[in-house]
Amino acid sequence: MLSDYHKYRLYEILPGFSIWLTLILGVVLSFVRPLWMIYFIIVFDIYWVLRVIYFSFYLVLSWTRLRRAMRTDWLSMTKKEFPDWQRKKNAIFLPVYNEEYEVVEATLDALLASTYPSSLLYVVFSGEARQQEHWDKLQIKIKENYSGKFADLLFFTHPDGLPGEIAGKGSNLHYAEFEFKKYADRRGWAYEDIIVSAFDVDTVVHPEYISHLNYMYCRHPRPSHSSFQPVTLYNNNLWESPSFLRVMAFGTTFWTLFSLARLDNLVTFSSHSMSFKALMDCGGHAKDIVSEDSRIFFQCWLRYGGDYEVTPLYIPVSMDTARDDKFFKSLKNLYYQQRRWAWGVEHIPYLIWQSRQHPEISRWKKFFAVFREWEGKWSWAMVAILITLLGRLPLYVAGDSVRQSALFFNTPHVLEIMMTLAMVGLFVSAILSMLILPRRPVGHPRYKYLIMLAQWILLPVSLILFSSLPCIDAVTHLMFGRYLGFNVSAKKRANV
C-alpha cells in the first residue's frame, strides 16, 4: 500500500514520464518500425495543421474583439448601467523585488492615465525584507512623487523565511493580501465589493483596463465566482529586445488571445483580477509554489465545487520581455522564464490529488481539468520536436525495403504540403505581430520594421530551444523531485 507521499510522487512522475516515453518511442520506432513512425507523423501533422487553422481562426476573432474593446468608453457605460459603481474598491497589488524605480514609475503613470478615476484606486506595494535597503529607497521615491494621487498607497514588507513559504511572487502576494485584509476590515468593507488585481510590477495597463474590468465585474451575475483575465502583451521593451525574445513574446501574447476565445480552456495567467471574497475564501495566492498565477484559479475552482470560471477581458496589459543588456544573458533569462512558466506542470499532480477530496465535482469535470493541463504540457514539450526533428528521422534511417515503398516516396511531398498549410498560422502571426507592435521609438531606423517581419523565420528554432527544451527541463525536474524555486525574470529597458 503506497503512502500518501509516494502516491503524490507518482502523480508528479507521470507527466514527465509520458513526454519521455514519447521521445524514446519516437526514436526507437524510427529505427525498428520506420513505417509505423511515418504513418504516425503523417497523421500527427494532419492533426496539427487542423489545430493551426483552428488556432488562427480564434486568434483573429480575439483580435477583432480586442480592437473593438479598446475603442469603447467603458467608464461611461459603467456609470450609465450601474448607479452604485463607486461602491467597488479597486486594489492593485504590485509585488516588488529588486526592480528599478523607472519600472515602477511607468506602472503608476499608466494607472494615473486610466479613464477610471485614480482617486478610487488603492495601490498596494509589497517589498521584500531581504532587499530592505533597495525597498526603503523605492518607498521614499514613490511617496515623494505619488502621494495624494490615488485613494491610498499601501506599503507592506514581506518578512524573509516565514514557515511554509518559498521565496517568490506567490509568498509576497500572500503576505500582502492578508495585511490588506486587516486594512479592509478596519474600514468595514464588504469583500464582494473589493476587486483585486494581482500584477507584476512592470505591468502597464491600457487606459481602458480598469474601467473595462469594473464594467465586467458589475455586469457579471456572480463576480465572486469568476477571475478576470486580460490580454498579455510583452512590449514595454520590445524594440530593444533580441529577435528570439520578440518571437517568444508574441507567441505568448497569441496564446493568450487564443485562450480568451476558448472559455472552456481559460485559466488565469500572469496579471489577472478577481473578487477579494474569492481570494479570501480559497486562502489567498499560494505561498509555497512557483506558478501561483494559475494555481489561484484551481484553488477557487475546487473551493466552489467546480463552479468557477474565467471571464475574458479584451483589453491589454503590457509587460517587459526578459531582456538584459547582454545578448546571451537575455537568452538565458528567456530560457529560465519559459521553464518557470512550464513549471505549471505542478498543477497536474495537485489536481489529481485534490480530485479525490472533492466528490461534489463531476468526474468528467475533473477529468477534463487534468487532461487540459496534461495535454497542454505534452504539446508544449513535444510538438516542435515531433514536427521538425522526429518527423524526419524515419526517412533518414529507414532500410532499403522501406525506401522502395510508395509511402516512403510520397511522404516528403505529403509533409511538404502539410507544412505549407501550417504556414497559414505563421502568416497570421506575422501580420498580427506588426499590428500589435508599439510605436517605433526615436533612434530606431525604419528598416527595423522589415527585421520585425523577417524574425519569424526563427520560429522553428525558437520553439525548440526556448519552448520545448525548457518544458522538458521542467517536467524532468518534477519527475525526479528536484523542485524549482521561483526564478525572478531579469527585465531591463534601454532607458533604465
C-alpha positions, 0 to 999 in steps of 0.5 A: 500500500503506497503512502500518501507521499509516494502516491503524490510522487507518482502523480508528479512522475507521470507527466514527465514520464509520458513526454519521455516515453514519447521521445524514446518511442519516437526514436526507437520506432524510427529505427525498428518500425520506420513505417509505423513512425511515418504513418504516425507523423503523417497523421500527427501533422494532419492533426496539427495543421487542423489545430493551426487553422483552428488556432488562427481562426480564434486568434483573429476573432480575439483580435477583432474583439480586442480592437473593438474593446479598446475603442469603447468608453467603458467608464461611461457605460459603467456609470450609465448601467450601474448607479452604485459603481463607486461602491467597488474598491479597486486594489492593485497589488504590485509585488516588488523585488529588486526592480528599478524605480523607472519600472515602477514609475511607468506602472503608476503613470499608466494607472494615473492615465486610466479613464477610471478615476485614480482617486478610487484606486488603492495601490498596494506595494509589497517589498521584500525584507531581504532587499530592505535597503533597495525597498526603503529607497523605492518607498521614499521615491514613490511617496515623494512623487505619488502621494495624494494621487490615488485613494491610498498607497499601501506599503507592506514588507514581506518578512524573509523565511516565514514557515511554509513559504518559498521565496517568490511572487506567490509568498509576497502576494500572500503576505500582502493580501492578508495585511490588506485584509486587516486594512479592509476590515478596519474600514468595514468593507464588504469583500464582494465589493473589493476587486483585486488585481494581482500584477507584476510590477512592470505591468502597464495597463491600457487606459481602458483596463480598469474601467473595462474590468469594473464594467465586467465585474458589475455586469457579471451575475456572480463576480465572486465566482469568476477571475478576470483575465486580460490580454498579455502583451510583452512590449514595454521593451520590445524594440530593444529586445533580441529577435528570439525574445520578440518571437517568444513574446508574441507567441505568448501574447497569441496564446493568450488571445487564443485562450480568451476565445476558448472559455472552456480552456481559460485559466488565469495567467500572469496579471489577472483580477478577481473578487477579494471574497474569492481570494479570501475564501480559497486562502489567498495566492499560494505561498509555497509554489512557483506558478501561483498565477494559475494555481489561484484559479484551481484553488477557487475552482475546487473551493466552489465545487467546480463552479468557477470560471474565467471571464475574458477581458479584451483589453491589454496589459503590457509587460517587459520581455526578459531582456538584459543588456547582454545578448546571451544573458537575455537568452538565458533569462528567456530560457529560465522564464519559459521553464518557470512558466512550464513549471505549471506542470505542478498543477497536474499532480495537485489536481489529481490529488485534490480530485479525490477530496472533492466528490461534489465535482463531476468526474468528467469535470475533473477529468477534463481539468487534468487532461487540459493541463496534461495535454497542454504540457505534452504539446508544449514539450513535444510538438516542435520536436515531433514536427521538425526533428522526429518527423524526419528521422524515419526517412533518414534511417529507414532500410532499403525495403522501406525506401522502395515503398510508395509511402516512403516516396510520397511522404516528403511531398505529403509533409511538404504540403502539410507544412505549407498549410501550417504556414497559414498560422505563421502568416497570421502571426506575422501580420498580427505581430506588426499590428500589435507592435508599439510605436517605433521609438526615436533612434530606431531606423525604419528598416527595423520594421522589415527585421520585425517581419523577417524574425519569424523565420526563427520560429522553428528554432525558437520553439525548440530551444526556448519552448520545448527544451525548457518544458522538458527541463521542467517536467524532468525536474518534477519527475525526479523531485528536484523542485524549482524555486521561483526564478525572478525574470531579469527585465531591463529597458534601454532607458533604465 
